[in-house]
Amino acid sequence: MIECAIQAGYAHGWSFEVSQEQGLAFVARRQWLETFELPGLGVEVRIDTWLSDLKRSTTIRHYVVRRVSDGTPVARGHTLWVCVDFKTGAPTRVPAKFIEDFRPHIAGI
């Protein structure tokens, strides 16, 4: 799921390098995972993901993992991400540019 979040960041123009240029880092503070049926080795899965609950310095990224062959959900989860100042590690405001770039990907706004 973390790799999915990284790829979603790249897809919306927010690579690690871009975040670093902005003086920011997004760190996972808490992660929750529920599995329904493990897909097994070699089984192709698709992960749907979106953001919600955007606050001053946090957002939640949701994930639903489905088996590609029949679309059956095999897991779901979410991660609480915190935007922090890259130098101090202190929470900082999620930038307006991030919100603008991710707007179509954020539920509820």
Secondary structure in CASP SS format (residue, H / E / C, confidence):
PFRMAT SS
TARGET T0000
AUTHOR 0000-0000-0000
METHOD secondary structure of the structure
MODEL  1
M C 1.00
I H 1.00
E H 1.00
C H 1.00
A H 1.00
I H 1.00
Q H 1.00
A H 1.00
G H 1.00
Y H 1.00
A H 1.00
H C 1.00
G C 1.00
W C 1.00
S C 1.00
F H 1.00
E H 1.00
V H 1.00
S H 1.00
Q H 1.00
E H 1.00
Q C 1.00
G C 1.00
L E 1.00
A E 1.00
F E 1.00
V E 1.00
A E 1.00
R E 1.00
R E 1.00
Q E 1.00
W E 1.00
L E 1.00
E E 1.00
T E 1.00
F C 1.00
E C 1.00
L C 1.00
P C 1.00
G C 1.00
L C 1.00
G C 1.00
V C 1.00
E C 1.00
V E 1.00
R E 1.00
I E 1.00
D E 1.00
T E 1.00
W E 1.00
L E 1.00
S E 1.00
D C 1.00
L C 1.00
K C 1.00
R C 1.00
S C 1.00
T E 1.00
T E 1.00
I E 1.00
R E 1.00
H E 1.00
Y E 1.00
V E 1.00
V E 1.00
R E 1.00
R E 1.00
V C 1.00
S C 1.00
D C 1.00
G C 1.00
T C 1.00
P E 1.00
V E 1.00
A E 1.00
R E 1.00
G E 1.00
H E 1.00
T E 1.00
L E 1.00
W E 1.00
V E 1.00
C E 1.00
V E 1.00
D E 1.00
F C 1.00
K C 1.00
T C 1.00
G C 1.00
A C 1.00
P E 1.00
T C 1.00
R C 1.00
V C 1.00
P C 1.00
A H 1.00
K H 1.00
F H 1.00
I H 1.00
E H 1.00
D H 1.00
F H 1.00
R H 1.00
P H 1.00
H H 1.00
I E 1.00
A C 1.00
G C 1.00
I C 1.00
END
